[in-house]
Amino acid sequence: MALNLSLRRQARALAGSTWAASAARGPSQRRRFASNLAAGAQQTIQRDAALPNPDPRDDSPSAALIAEHSPYMVATYARPPPVFVQGEGSWLWDVENRRFLDFTAGIAVTALGHCDAEFARIVADQAATLVHASNLYYNPWTGALSKLLVEKTRELGGMHDADAVFVCNSGSEANEAAIKFARKVGKVLDPSGGKTDVVSFDGAFHGRTMGALSATHNPKYQKPFSPMVSGFRLGRYNDVAAINDAVTESTCGVIVEPIQGEGGVRAATPEFLVALARRCREVGAVLIYDEIQCGLARTGHFWAHSGLPREAHPDIFTSAKALGNGFPIGAVVVNAHVSDKIKVGDHGTTFGGNPMACRLGHYMVGRLADPQLARDVATKGDLFRSRFAALSDRFPGLVSEVRGRGLILGLQLTEDPAPIVKAARERGLLVITAGTNTLRFVPSLLVSEDEINQGVDILEEAIAATRP
């Protein structure tokens, strides 16, 4: 697909004088300019000519846009140079009309790919109908989404006693609500205030807001903003023997990712989750599963905890990311043990539950609850694994482990993957990292087998290009 002409025009207009000056050079001027370049610049041009998608240079329209806008943006991200303006399915196009195969899906967000046709139609229709009226009033879609989430969760092997839903705007907000709900349950069970501790685990990532950050025991994230919220305790992931010491009578809630995304795509063992759930019931703690990245069919099951014994099901689980396919939305699903203790005024949100987000979420749940889609995800995950095994054979000593399930996969390397990420990007493939030296693969759930093979072919070329 060629980049839409109006988008190209908009991008060029935004790029300003840098792009205009470059475009205005005549052929003779460009030849004279090139002849005066230093040898290093000439080598860069030769290198770029050998790559399908070299990172944009300083005189590119991408660089012009970045230079114009960056001074006005808080510098919380270290972004590579491409500026993306359009997407379709598993593909993205940048300002310069270069195409990239996207194995990131907006960090496990665009489960149906970019610009799904029905999703776009719903956005247009609902935008012309009603976007927001606030939670002071009912609307048709908040309740419809909540009902569908509860019904499909029960039907497809998730939390068997799912009872009610709180809808918010993001994963961090969903985890904040879950933590607050656990604290409220603790206060009801022990009005003296002795049941307020929240346990989370090494390698976890639960968000950047202060409560979710306090449950993310990683100095990189916590140190600049310390002190953290009090009452958060650290447990050892997948260590059954350590559970009793971590989860005590003073614990009101335990939050855990069935598969840690940011932590390196590490999966909790069924034995660990069963033992953790048993301990939570022993001491009256609320068990929270953070399924923001690993839920909604990404593992080949509707929820990552689907298929676990009922005794390992949570009291709360959180969702976001794929729930909106790019539109901001999060959800907290609770059982009656929790919902019975949450009263009017205990929590709220201005934008959460708005008709636009909830109608889109309703559509996404309907699509992602399709059992055939889940089976296809499992099959595609097997294809990735077979290709990764071949990579390991070709580059012995580089790949130490393949982790994850379905289409949330981690390729554990023995070295920093940053050069491979760059080499892949310059060959037309987008991949991201996680944990320590882990390449993370979270493509659209609709990625085709041909696209998987094409992407891993590019990855193999990128790895080869970074070898001595």
RALINLIN-V504523 format. One record per run of one state. SS is the DSSP state (@ for helix, = for strand, . for the rest). FROM is the first residue (numbers start at 1). TO is the last residue. If there is no record, write none. Layout:
ss=SS from=FROM to=TO
ss=SS from=FROM to=TO
//
This chain:
ss=. from=1 to=4
ss=@ from=5 to=15
ss=. from=16 to=16
ss=@ from=17 to=24
ss=. from=25 to=26
ss=@ from=27 to=35
ss=. from=36 to=38
ss=@ from=39 to=49
ss=. from=50 to=60
ss=@ from=61 to=70
ss=. from=71 to=83
ss== from=84 to=89
ss=. from=90 to=90
ss== from=91 to=94
ss=. from=95 to=98
ss== from=99 to=102
ss=. from=103 to=104
ss=@ from=105 to=108
ss=. from=109 to=113
ss== from=114 to=114
ss=. from=115 to=116
ss=@ from=117 to=127
ss=. from=128 to=139
ss=@ from=140 to=155
ss=. from=156 to=161
ss== from=162 to=168
ss=. from=169 to=170
ss=@ from=171 to=189
ss=. from=190 to=196
ss== from=197 to=201
ss=. from=202 to=209
ss=@ from=210 to=214
ss=. from=215 to=218
ss=@ from=219 to=225
ss=. from=226 to=231
ss== from=232 to=235
ss=. from=236 to=239
ss=@ from=240 to=246
ss=. from=247 to=250
ss== from=251 to=256
ss=. from=257 to=258
ss== from=259 to=260
ss=. from=261 to=265
ss== from=266 to=267
ss=. from=268 to=269
ss=@ from=270 to=283
ss=. from=284 to=285
ss== from=286 to=290
ss=. from=291 to=309
ss=@ from=310 to=312
ss=. from=313 to=315
ss== from=316 to=319
ss=. from=320 to=320
ss=@ from=321 to=323
ss=. from=324 to=329
ss== from=330 to=335
ss=@ from=336 to=339
ss=. from=340 to=354
ss=@ from=355 to=368
ss=. from=369 to=370
ss=@ from=371 to=394
ss=. from=395 to=398
ss== from=399 to=405
ss=. from=406 to=407
ss== from=408 to=413
ss=. from=414 to=417
ss=@ from=418 to=425
ss=. from=426 to=428
ss== from=429 to=430
ss=. from=431 to=431
ss== from=432 to=434
ss=. from=435 to=437
ss== from=438 to=441
ss=. from=442 to=448
ss=@ from=449 to=466
ss=. from=467 to=468
//
